[in-house]
Amino acid sequence: MSSNYQQIQPEGGVPIKMWTNGVPVEAEAQQQLANTAKLPIIFKHIAAMPDVHLGIGATVGSVVPTFKAIIPAAVGVDIGCGMMAAKTTLRAEDLPDNLGPLRAAIEKAVPHGFSPRRGGRDPGSWENPPDTVDQIWATLADEFDALCELHPRLKNTNNRKHLGTLGTGNHFIEVCLDEQGAVWFMLHSGSRGVGNAIGTHFIELAKKDAERNQRNLPDEDLAYFEEGAQYFGDYVRAVGWAQKFAQRNREVMMANLIATVRQVITKPFESHIEAVNCHHNYVQQERHFGEDVFVTRKGAVSAKKGELGIIPGSMGARSYIVRGLGNPESFESCSHGAGRVMSRTKAKKMFTVDDHIQATAGVECRKDEAVIDEIPMAYKDIDAVMAAQQDLVEVVHTLKQVVCVKG
């Protein structure tokens, strides 16, 4: 397999293999990758995806293999965040001419966003979760109770009421058309409030652990638990549970989304003709180069040979359903999207509502000031990102959104 990466060798660290040909990479992100590469627990090398950009502690768009240890801040707080897509038997011509009512119906059906009002209700959670949510929660509840016994602060979190909800920021629900005119539903969400609480709690514990063991960390956010450490096992259990929650969260939302579309579009249709549900912020044990290691994909998708994944563009760009090529050098991974080129704050300063309206022409979505930070220009060019990883994945479908609901 021809190699498409450049290799950097940081002083005192493992190599960094970067799939970033033709894609800009900020100096801060490179420094962050070099910091991670210096940790004694890193296995073989770090793989940087074409959408790589600065994160907290570890870089977004990186694949970090660790030997007998895990870095909680590399997994982050949106544990199990990822994508789900389902192809339907609907065609472009089956969609109504005016997509506004369809978007309004989806926004009404799926809790999304967050506006913390004192004593008010969080619109991003259920007031009374529907039966479908409770049935799925029942499959998660026992394990969650066991975690709460060990770590009581996880109890008072948004857990059951966040199952089947979208969240904020770059989380979205989209109705898309593929290259053949077939209608797809796609959504992006993670483990919501409870995953955030789990991530935050264990990141703090790892930092305390590092202080006690006086590790010479290049960045305190790179604190890690080693196998056998007091909280290592608890973290592995908690993170596994949050990843399960995230996956079910997307499934519940997708079922709700399909039921809602059926109320607006009366023509009978089938869904899940092809379906993909993949994480892009998670850790799991895998075998690479003959060793069992923990692989943390922080903003990266598993791309084993033949495995389907989703690489979304921005609100105004194309998204891709891809098939993995199983490249061993990237630890069988690919990018998780286009990747930001600027912070949310910078995007809000640089662009206007008019810019956003122009950039999202032809997409039924919010066109107000509150979503300027998600303007397509705040992201890297998805075509350049895809070109840089031709040795990691092949494109199966190209999707263009016609409706977009933002958290």
C-alpha positions as a LaTeX table, in Angstrom:
\begin{tabular}{lrrr}
\hline
Residue & $x$ (\AA) & $y$ (\AA) & $z$ (\AA) \\
\hline
Met1 & 0.00 & 0.00 & 0.00 \\
Ser2 & 1.46 & 3.35 & $-1.01$ \\
Ser3 & 2.03 & 5.72 & 1.90 \\
Asn4 & 0.54 & 9.14 & 1.85 \\
Tyr5 & 1.95 & 10.44 & 5.15 \\
Gln6 & 4.85 & 12.62 & 6.24 \\
Gln7 & 6.81 & 11.56 & 9.29 \\
Ile8 & 7.96 & 13.96 & 11.99 \\
Gln9 & 10.40 & 12.89 & 14.68 \\
Pro10 & 10.00 & 14.98 & 17.87 \\
Glu11 & 13.00 & 15.06 & 20.18 \\
Gly12 & 12.62 & 12.47 & 22.93 \\
Gly13 & 9.39 & 11.04 & 21.51 \\
Val14 & 7.95 & 8.46 & 19.14 \\
Pro15 & 7.47 & 9.42 & 15.46 \\
Ile16 & 4.30 & 11.24 & 14.32 \\
Lys17 & 2.89 & 10.11 & 10.98 \\
Met18 & 0.81 & 12.89 & 9.43 \\
Trp19 & $-1.78$ & 12.42 & 6.67 \\
Thr20 & $-1.89$ & 16.17 & 6.00 \\
Asn21 & $-0.69$ & 16.63 & 2.40 \\
Gly22 & $-2.35$ & 19.76 & 1.02 \\
Val23 & $-4.12$ & 20.54 & 4.31 \\
Pro24 & $-3.12$ & 23.36 & 6.72 \\
Val25 & $-1.92$ & 22.34 & 10.22 \\
Glu26 & $-1.49$ & 24.94 & 12.99 \\
Ala27 & 1.83 & 25.07 & 14.82 \\
Glu28 & 0.02 & 24.66 & 18.18 \\
Ala29 & $-1.48$ & 21.37 & 17.02 \\
Gln30 & 1.96 & 20.11 & 15.97 \\
Gln31 & 3.35 & 21.07 & 19.39 \\
Gln32 & 0.50 & 19.26 & 21.09 \\
Leu33 & 1.19 & 16.12 & 19.04 \\
Ala34 & 4.88 & 16.34 & 19.97 \\
Asn35 & 3.95 & 16.60 & 23.68 \\
Thr36 & 1.87 & 13.43 & 23.44 \\
Ala37 & 4.62 & 11.64 & 21.49 \\
Lys38 & 7.00 & 12.13 & 24.47 \\
Leu39 & 4.89 & 10.13 & 26.92 \\
Pro40 & 6.54 & 6.82 & 27.93 \\
Ile41 & 3.30 & 4.88 & 27.37 \\
Ile42 & 2.91 & 5.62 & 23.63 \\
Phe43 & 3.14 & 2.53 & 21.43 \\
Lys44 & 5.12 & 2.71 & 18.16 \\
His45 & 3.93 & 6.08 & 16.75 \\
Ile46 & 1.05 & 8.58 & 16.69 \\
Ala47 & $-1.12$ & 8.97 & 13.58 \\
Ala48 & $-2.43$ & 12.46 & 12.74 \\
Met49 & $-5.45$ & 12.65 & 10.46 \\
Pro50 & $-5.96$ & 15.36 & 7.78 \\
Asp51 & $-8.56$ & 17.16 & 9.94 \\
Val52 & $-6.07$ & 17.51 & 12.82 \\
His53 & $-6.43$ & 20.65 & 15.00 \\
Leu54 & $-5.73$ & 21.93 & 18.51 \\
Gly55 & $-7.68$ & 20.27 & 21.30 \\
Ile56 & $-7.51$ & 20.19 & 25.11 \\
Gly57 & $-4.49$ & 18.12 & 26.16 \\
Ala58 & $-4.54$ & 15.87 & 23.12 \\
Thr59 & $-5.02$ & 16.96 & 19.51 \\
Val60 & $-8.37$ & 16.50 & 17.77 \\
Gly61 & $-7.85$ & 14.29 & 14.72 \\
Ser62 & $-5.22$ & 12.06 & 16.31 \\
Val63 & $-4.91$ & 8.33 & 16.89 \\
Val64 & $-3.01$ & 7.63 & 20.10 \\
Pro65 & $-2.02$ & 4.00 & 20.83 \\
Thr66 & $-0.96$ & 3.40 & 24.44 \\
Phe67 & 0.59 & 0.40 & 26.09 \\
Lys68 & $-1.03$ & $-0.73$ & 29.38 \\
Ala69 & $-2.33$ & 2.80 & 30.06 \\
Ile70 & $-5.04$ & 5.29 & 28.98 \\
Ile71 & $-5.02$ & 9.11 & 28.88 \\
Pro72 & $-8.56$ & 10.22 & 29.92 \\
Ala73 & $-8.17$ & 13.75 & 28.48 \\
Ala74 & $-7.23$ & 12.25 & 25.10 \\
Val75 & $-10.58$ & 10.44 & 25.09 \\
Gly76 & $-12.09$ & 13.74 & 26.24 \\
Val77 & $-15.48$ & 14.55 & 27.72 \\
Asp78 & $-17.76$ & 13.81 & 24.77 \\
Ile79 & $-17.10$ & 10.08 & 25.16 \\
Gly80 & $-18.45$ & 8.01 & 22.28 \\
Cys81 & $-19.33$ & 11.05 & 20.21 \\
Gly82 & $-19.91$ & 9.91 & 16.66 \\
Met83 & $-22.13$ & 9.61 & 13.63 \\
Met84 & $-25.04$ & 7.55 & 12.41 \\
Ala85 & $-26.42$ & 7.44 & 8.87 \\
Ala86 & $-29.31$ & 5.51 & 7.33 \\
Lys87 & $-30.25$ & 5.23 & 3.66 \\
Thr88 & $-33.98$ & 5.16 & 2.83 \\
Thr89 & $-36.08$ & 4.18 & $-0.19$ \\
Leu90 & $-37.21$ & 7.83 & $-0.54$ \\
Arg91 & $-35.97$ & 9.81 & $-3.55$ \\
Ala92 & $-35.22$ & 13.52 & $-3.93$ \\
Glu93 & $-38.53$ & 14.03 & $-5.74$ \\
Asp94 & $-40.44$ & 12.62 & $-2.72$ \\
Leu95 & $-39.30$ & 15.52 & $-0.53$ \\
Pro96 & $-41.70$ & 18.48 & $-0.21$ \\
Asp97 & $-40.82$ & 21.65 & $-2.17$ \\
Asn98 & $-40.81$ & 23.63 & 1.08 \\
Leu99 & $-38.54$ & 21.87 & 3.59 \\
Gly100 & $-39.28$ & 24.35 & 6.42 \\
Pro101 & $-42.11$ & 22.29 & 8.00 \\
Leu102 & $-39.93$ & 19.15 & 7.89 \\
Arg103 & $-37.11$ & 20.92 & 9.76 \\
Ala104 & $-39.63$ & 22.35 & 12.27 \\
Ala105 & $-41.09$ & 18.88 & 12.90 \\
Ile106 & $-37.61$ & 17.41 & 13.54 \\
Glu107 & $-36.67$ & 20.30 & 15.87 \\
Lys108 & $-39.89$ & 19.72 & 17.82 \\
Ala109 & $-39.45$ & 15.94 & 18.03 \\
Val110 & $-35.81$ & 15.76 & 19.14 \\
Pro111 & $-34.66$ & 17.74 & 22.20 \\
His112 & $-31.63$ & 19.85 & 21.24 \\
Gly113 & $-29.61$ & 22.88 & 22.29 \\
Phe114 & $-29.13$ & 24.18 & 25.81 \\
Ser115 & $-30.05$ & 27.42 & 27.48 \\
Pro116 & $-29.35$ & 27.12 & 31.20 \\
Arg117 & $-32.08$ & 29.15 & 32.87 \\
Arg118 & $-32.21$ & 29.27 & 36.63 \\
Gly119 & $-34.78$ & 26.77 & 37.70 \\
Gly120 & $-36.00$ & 26.60 & 34.09 \\
Arg121 & $-36.10$ & 23.43 & 32.04 \\
Asp122 & $-33.17$ & 22.46 & 29.82 \\
Pro123 & $-34.69$ & 22.30 & 26.30 \\
Gly124 & $-31.93$ & 19.84 & 25.41 \\
Ser125 & $-33.37$ & 17.13 & 27.67 \\
Trp126 & $-36.69$ & 15.30 & 27.95 \\
Glu127 & $-39.15$ & 16.52 & 30.56 \\
Asn128 & $-40.74$ & 13.07 & 30.59 \\
Pro129 & $-38.76$ & 10.60 & 28.47 \\
Pro130 & $-41.00$ & 8.59 & 26.11 \\
Asp131 & $-41.40$ & 4.83 & 26.61 \\
Thr132 & $-38.91$ & 4.05 & 23.82 \\
Val133 & $-36.23$ & 5.95 & 25.76 \\
Asp134 & $-37.09$ & 4.20 & 29.02 \\
Gln135 & $-36.89$ & 0.79 & 27.35 \\
Ile136 & $-33.36$ & 1.52 & 26.12 \\
Trp137 & $-32.37$ & 3.13 & 29.44 \\
Ala138 & $-33.39$ & $-0.11$ & 31.17 \\
Thr139 & $-30.56$ & $-1.87$ & 29.27 \\
Leu140 & $-28.04$ & 0.65 & 30.66 \\
Ala141 & $-29.36$ & 1.35 & 34.17 \\
Asp142 & $-27.86$ & $-1.55$ & 36.19 \\
Glu143 & $-24.33$ & $-0.92$ & 35.01 \\
Phe144 & $-24.77$ & 2.81 & 35.61 \\
Asp145 & $-25.97$ & 2.20 & 39.19 \\
Ala146 & $-22.89$ & 0.05 & 39.82 \\
Leu147 & $-20.63$ & 2.89 & 38.58 \\
Cys148 & $-22.47$ & 5.39 & 40.79 \\
Glu149 & $-21.83$ & 3.24 & 43.86 \\
Leu150 & $-18.09$ & 3.56 & 43.21 \\
His151 & $-18.28$ & 7.22 & 42.07 \\
Pro152 & $-21.37$ & 8.85 & 43.64 \\
Arg153 & $-20.86$ & 12.19 & 41.88 \\
Leu154 & $-21.93$ & 10.59 & 38.60 \\
Lys155 & $-25.45$ & 10.04 & 39.97 \\
Asn156 & $-26.80$ & 13.60 & 39.79 \\
Thr157 & $-26.20$ & 14.06 & 36.09 \\
Asn158 & $-28.40$ & 14.28 & 33.06 \\
Asn159 & $-28.46$ & 10.61 & 32.11 \\
Arg160 & $-31.86$ & 9.03 & 31.43 \\
Lys161 & $-33.32$ & 12.42 & 30.38 \\
His162 & $-30.52$ & 12.95 & 27.85 \\
Leu163 & $-30.94$ & 9.58 & 26.10 \\
Gly164 & $-32.17$ & 10.26 & 22.56 \\
Thr165 & $-31.23$ & 13.96 & 22.58 \\
Leu166 & $-28.91$ & 15.90 & 20.30 \\
Gly167 & $-26.81$ & 18.31 & 22.37 \\
Thr168 & $-25.19$ & 21.55 & 21.28 \\
Gly169 & $-22.39$ & 22.99 & 19.13 \\
Asn170 & $-21.43$ & 20.91 & 16.12 \\
His171 & $-23.96$ & 18.15 & 16.84 \\
Phe172 & $-26.56$ & 17.95 & 14.09 \\
Ile173 & $-29.35$ & 16.05 & 12.34 \\
Glu174 & $-29.45$ & 16.16 & 8.55 \\
Val175 & $-31.59$ & 15.00 & 5.68 \\
Cys176 & $-29.23$ & 14.38 & 2.73 \\
Leu177 & $-29.29$ & 13.25 & $-0.88$ \\
Asp178 & $-26.65$ & 10.89 & $-2.27$ \\
Glu179 & $-25.14$ & 10.91 & $-5.77$ \\
Gln180 & $-28.08$ & 8.80 & $-7.05$ \\
Gly181 & $-30.76$ & 11.05 & $-5.52$ \\
Ala182 & $-31.57$ & 8.67 & $-2.63$ \\
Val183 & $-32.58$ & 10.27 & 0.69 \\
Trp184 & $-30.39$ & 9.59 & 3.73 \\
Phe185 & $-30.78$ & 10.61 & 7.37 \\
Met186 & $-27.60$ & 11.45 & 9.24 \\
Leu187 & $-26.90$ & 12.57 & 12.79 \\
His188 & $-23.96$ & 13.45 & 15.03 \\
Ser189 & $-24.08$ & 13.17 & 18.83 \\
Gly190 & $-22.39$ & 11.53 & 21.81 \\
Ser191 & $-22.86$ & 10.60 & 25.45 \\
Arg192 & $-24.31$ & 13.96 & 26.44 \\
Gly193 & $-24.31$ & 15.18 & 30.08 \\
Val194 & $-23.44$ & 11.87 & 31.69 \\
Gly195 & $-20.46$ & 11.27 & 29.38 \\
Asn196 & $-19.22$ & 14.76 & 30.13 \\
Ala197 & $-19.47$ & 14.06 & 33.87 \\
Ile198 & $-17.60$ & 10.74 & 33.53 \\
Gly199 & $-14.85$ & 12.33 & 31.41 \\
Thr200 & $-14.41$ & 15.33 & 33.71 \\
His201 & $-14.37$ & 13.18 & 36.86 \\
Phe202 & $-11.70$ & 10.77 & 35.62 \\
Ile203 & $-9.55$ & 13.50 & 34.05 \\
Glu204 & $-9.38$ & 15.09 & 37.52 \\
Leu205 & $-8.52$ & 11.75 & 39.14 \\
Ala206 & $-5.77$ & 11.14 & 36.54 \\
Lys207 & $-4.25$ & 14.57 & 37.28 \\
Lys208 & $-4.20$ & 13.76 & 41.01 \\
Asp209 & $-2.64$ & 10.40 & 40.21 \\
Ala210 & 0.07 & 12.15 & 38.17 \\
Glu211 & 0.80 & 14.60 & 41.01 \\
Arg212 & 1.25 & 11.71 & 43.42 \\
Asn213 & 3.55 & 9.83 & 41.08 \\
Gln214 & 5.34 & 13.04 & 40.03 \\
Arg215 & 5.44 & 12.19 & 36.40 \\
Asn216 & 7.24 & 14.76 & 34.33 \\
Leu217 & 4.29 & 15.51 & 32.04 \\
Pro218 & 4.73 & 17.95 & 29.12 \\
Asp219 & 1.10 & 19.01 & 29.75 \\
Glu220 & $-1.01$ & 18.22 & 32.85 \\
Asp221 & $-3.92$ & 17.26 & 30.56 \\
Leu222 & $-1.85$ & 14.29 & 29.39 \\
Ala223 & $-2.13$ & 12.65 & 32.82 \\
Tyr224 & $-2.76$ & 8.92 & 32.43 \\
Phe225 & $-3.85$ & 5.84 & 34.37 \\
Glu226 & $-1.62$ & 2.80 & 34.10 \\
Glu227 & $-2.98$ & $-0.74$ & 34.30 \\
Gly228 & $-3.17$ & $-1.68$ & 37.95 \\
Ala229 & $-3.59$ & 1.95 & 39.10 \\
Gln230 & $-6.41$ & 2.59 & 41.59 \\
Tyr231 & $-8.90$ & 3.96 & 39.07 \\
Phe232 & $-7.77$ & 2.28 & 35.85 \\
Gly233 & $-10.41$ & $-0.47$ & 35.95 \\
Asp234 & $-13.18$ & 1.95 & 36.96 \\
Tyr235 & $-12.29$ & 4.23 & 34.07 \\
Val236 & $-12.30$ & 1.39 & 31.54 \\
Arg237 & $-15.75$ & 0.34 & 32.78 \\
Ala238 & $-17.10$ & 3.90 & 32.83 \\
Val239 & $-15.79$ & 4.77 & 29.40 \\
Gly240 & $-17.16$ & 1.53 & 27.95 \\
Trp241 & $-20.57$ & 2.31 & 29.44 \\
Ala242 & $-20.54$ & 5.90 & 28.10 \\
Gln243 & $-19.66$ & 4.59 & 24.62 \\
Lys244 & $-22.62$ & 2.21 & 24.80 \\
Phe245 & $-24.85$ & 5.09 & 25.91 \\
Ala246 & $-23.63$ & 7.20 & 22.97 \\
Gln247 & $-24.36$ & 4.47 & 20.45 \\
Arg248 & $-27.88$ & 3.89 & 21.85 \\
Asn249 & $-28.44$ & 7.65 & 22.01 \\
Arg250 & $-27.92$ & 7.84 & 18.24 \\
Glu251 & $-30.16$ & 4.81 & 17.63 \\
Val252 & $-33.03$ & 6.27 & 19.70 \\
Met253 & $-32.70$ & 9.61 & 17.91 \\
Met254 & $-32.64$ & 7.96 & 14.48 \\
Ala255 & $-35.83$ & 5.97 & 15.26 \\
Asn256 & $-37.51$ & 9.18 & 16.46 \\
Leu257 & $-36.30$ & 11.06 & 13.38 \\
Ile258 & $-37.68$ & 8.41 & 10.99 \\
Ala259 & $-41.04$ & 8.35 & 12.81 \\
Thr260 & $-41.20$ & 12.16 & 12.53 \\
Val261 & $-40.40$ & 12.19 & 8.81 \\
Arg262 & $-43.18$ & 9.59 & 8.28 \\
Gln263 & $-45.68$ & 12.09 & 9.74 \\
Val264 & $-44.58$ & 14.80 & 7.28 \\
Ile265 & $-43.98$ & 12.65 & 4.18 \\
Thr266 & $-46.94$ & 10.32 & 3.82 \\
Lys267 & $-45.43$ & 8.16 & 1.07 \\
Pro268 & $-44.45$ & 4.82 & 2.68 \\
Phe269 & $-40.70$ & 4.21 & 2.81 \\
Glu270 & $-38.16$ & 1.86 & 4.27 \\
Ser271 & $-35.14$ & 3.03 & 6.22 \\
His272 & $-31.80$ & 1.39 & 7.10 \\
Ile273 & $-31.27$ & 0.05 & 3.56 \\
Glu274 & $-27.66$ & 0.75 & 4.47 \\
Ala275 & $-26.82$ & 1.94 & 7.98 \\
Val276 & $-23.63$ & 2.99 & 9.78 \\
Asn277 & $-23.18$ & 3.87 & 13.46 \\
Cys278 & $-19.60$ & 4.79 & 14.37 \\
His279 & $-17.81$ & 6.57 & 17.23 \\
His280 & $-15.09$ & 9.14 & 16.61 \\
Asn281 & $-14.13$ & 10.01 & 20.23 \\
Tyr282 & $-13.37$ & 6.83 & 22.10 \\
Val283 & $-10.89$ & 4.26 & 23.36 \\
Gln284 & $-10.85$ & 0.48 & 22.95 \\
Gln285 & $-8.41$ & $-2.40$ & 23.12 \\
Glu286 & $-7.16$ & $-3.54$ & 19.70 \\
Arg287 & $-4.31$ & $-5.57$ & 18.26 \\
His288 & $-1.74$ & $-3.75$ & 16.15 \\
Phe289 & 1.76 & $-4.76$ & 15.04 \\
Gly290 & 1.42 & $-7.97$ & 17.06 \\
Glu291 & 0.58 & $-6.27$ & 20.39 \\
Asp292 & $-2.63$ & $-5.68$ & 22.36 \\
Val293 & $-2.84$ & $-1.93$ & 22.93 \\
Phe294 & $-5.42$ & 0.70 & 23.84 \\
Val295 & $-6.25$ & 2.87 & 20.84 \\
Thr296 & $-7.70$ & 6.31 & 21.54 \\
Arg297 & $-9.30$ & 7.91 & 18.51 \\
Lys298 & $-9.80$ & 11.56 & 19.36 \\
Gly299 & $-11.65$ & 12.83 & 16.35 \\
Ala300 & $-10.86$ & 9.79 & 14.20 \\
Val301 & $-12.89$ & 6.87 & 12.87 \\
Ser302 & $-12.04$ & 3.18 & 12.76 \\
Ala303 & $-11.29$ & 2.22 & 9.12 \\
Lys304 & $-10.54$ & $-1.51$ & 9.20 \\
Lys305 & $-10.55$ & $-3.21$ & 5.81 \\
Gly306 & $-14.13$ & $-3.23$ & 4.51 \\
Glu307 & $-15.54$ & $-1.35$ & 7.54 \\
Leu308 & $-17.99$ & 1.48 & 6.79 \\
Gly309 & $-17.51$ & 4.91 & 8.35 \\
Ile310 & $-18.86$ & 8.46 & 8.04 \\
Ile311 & $-16.83$ & 11.60 & 7.34 \\
Pro312 & $-19.11$ & 14.66 & 7.48 \\
Gly313 & $-18.26$ & 18.00 & 5.91 \\
Ser314 & $-19.55$ & 21.33 & 7.27 \\
Met315 & $-23.12$ & 22.67 & 7.01 \\
Gly316 & $-22.56$ & 23.74 & 3.41 \\
Ala317 & $-20.26$ & 20.97 & 2.18 \\
Arg318 & $-20.57$ & 17.33 & 1.17 \\
Ser319 & $-20.31$ & 14.40 & 3.56 \\
Tyr320 & $-18.96$ & 10.96 & 2.76 \\
Ile321 & $-19.86$ & 7.38 & 3.55 \\
Val322 & $-16.52$ & 5.59 & 3.29 \\
Arg323 & $-15.11$ & 2.07 & 3.37 \\
Gly324 & $-11.91$ & 1.44 & 5.31 \\
Leu325 & $-8.78$ & 0.19 & 3.56 \\
Gly326 & $-7.28$ & $-1.18$ & 6.80 \\
Asn327 & $-4.02$ & 0.78 & 6.59 \\
Pro328 & $-1.84$ & $-0.53$ & 9.45 \\
Glu329 & 0.23 & 2.70 & 9.64 \\
Ser330 & $-2.81$ & 4.76 & 10.68 \\
Phe331 & $-3.83$ & 2.02 & 13.14 \\
Glu332 & $-6.69$ & 1.37 & 10.70 \\
Ser333 & $-8.20$ & 4.84 & 11.13 \\
Cys334 & $-9.38$ & 7.83 & 9.08 \\
Ser335 & $-10.48$ & 11.42 & 9.75 \\
His336 & $-13.80$ & 12.19 & 11.46 \\
Gly337 & $-14.73$ & 15.26 & 9.42 \\
Ala338 & $-13.31$ & 18.39 & 7.89 \\
Gly339 & $-11.75$ & 19.75 & 11.10 \\
Arg340 & $-11.91$ & 23.37 & 12.21 \\
Val341 & $-9.51$ & 25.96 & 10.85 \\
Met342 & $-10.54$ & 28.56 & 13.44 \\
Ser343 & $-12.06$ & 28.73 & 16.89 \\
Arg344 & $-15.75$ & 29.43 & 17.44 \\
Thr345 & $-14.88$ & 32.86 & 18.87 \\
Lys346 & $-12.82$ & 33.78 & 15.83 \\
Ala347 & $-15.55$ & 32.64 & 13.44 \\
Lys348 & $-18.08$ & 34.85 & 15.21 \\
Lys349 & $-15.75$ & 37.84 & 14.90 \\
Met350 & $-14.88$ & 37.22 & 11.25 \\
Phe351 & $-18.23$ & 36.39 & 9.68 \\
Thr352 & $-21.70$ & 37.91 & 9.50 \\
Val353 & $-25.19$ & 36.43 & 9.25 \\
Asp354 & $-25.16$ & 37.40 & 5.53 \\
Asp355 & $-21.95$ & 35.36 & 5.02 \\
His356 & $-23.66$ & 32.41 & 6.68 \\
Ile357 & $-26.80$ & 32.76 & 4.54 \\
Gln358 & $-24.67$ & 32.73 & 1.38 \\
Ala359 & $-22.54$ & 29.79 & 2.53 \\
Thr360 & $-25.59$ & 27.64 & 3.33 \\
Ala361 & $-27.64$ & 28.50 & 0.23 \\
Gly362 & $-29.87$ & 25.59 & $-0.73$ \\
Val363 & $-29.83$ & 24.10 & 2.79 \\
Glu364 & $-32.92$ & 24.39 & 5.01 \\
Cys365 & $-31.23$ & 25.34 & 8.31 \\
Arg366 & $-31.00$ & 28.09 & 10.90 \\
Lys367 & $-29.58$ & 31.29 & 9.45 \\
Asp368 & $-29.19$ & 33.35 & 12.63 \\
Glu369 & $-26.34$ & 34.82 & 14.64 \\
Ala370 & $-26.22$ & 31.94 & 17.12 \\
Val371 & $-24.95$ & 29.47 & 14.48 \\
Ile372 & $-22.25$ & 31.64 & 12.84 \\
Asp373 & $-19.55$ & 29.64 & 14.69 \\
Glu374 & $-20.62$ & 26.66 & 12.53 \\
Ile375 & $-20.26$ & 28.55 & 9.22 \\
Pro376 & $-18.66$ & 26.34 & 6.52 \\
Met377 & $-15.63$ & 28.69 & 6.27 \\
Ala378 & $-14.69$ & 27.83 & 9.88 \\
Tyr379 & $-13.79$ & 24.35 & 8.58 \\
Lys380 & $-11.07$ & 22.92 & 6.37 \\
Asp381 & $-11.88$ & 22.08 & 2.78 \\
Ile382 & $-13.42$ & 18.60 & 2.94 \\
Asp383 & $-12.18$ & 17.77 & $-0.59$ \\
Ala384 & $-8.56$ & 18.44 & 0.44 \\
Val385 & $-9.13$ & 16.35 & 3.59 \\
Met386 & $-10.44$ & 13.45 & 1.52 \\
Ala387 & $-7.57$ & 13.71 & $-0.99$ \\
Ala388 & $-5.03$ & 13.48 & 1.84 \\
Gln389 & $-6.38$ & 10.12 & 3.04 \\
Gln390 & $-6.87$ & 8.15 & $-0.17$ \\
Asp391 & $-4.71$ & 5.39 & 1.29 \\
Leu392 & $-6.98$ & 5.13 & 4.36 \\
Val393 & $-10.50$ & 4.96 & 2.87 \\
Glu394 & $-12.45$ & 4.76 & $-0.37$ \\
Val395 & $-15.63$ & 6.77 & $-0.93$ \\
Val396 & $-18.84$ & 4.69 & $-1.20$ \\
His397 & $-21.43$ & 7.51 & $-1.22$ \\
Thr398 & $-21.27$ & 11.29 & $-1.43$ \\
Leu399 & $-24.05$ & 13.05 & 0.50 \\
Lys400 & $-25.28$ & 16.64 & 0.22 \\
Gln401 & $-27.54$ & 17.93 & 2.97 \\
Val402 & $-30.86$ & 19.63 & 2.20 \\
Val403 & $-32.06$ & 19.98 & 5.80 \\
Cys404 & $-29.77$ & 20.63 & 8.77 \\
Val405 & $-30.83$ & 20.89 & 12.42 \\
Lys406 & $-28.04$ & 22.20 & 14.68 \\
Gly407 & $-27.73$ & 21.67 & 18.43 \\
\hline
\end{tabular}
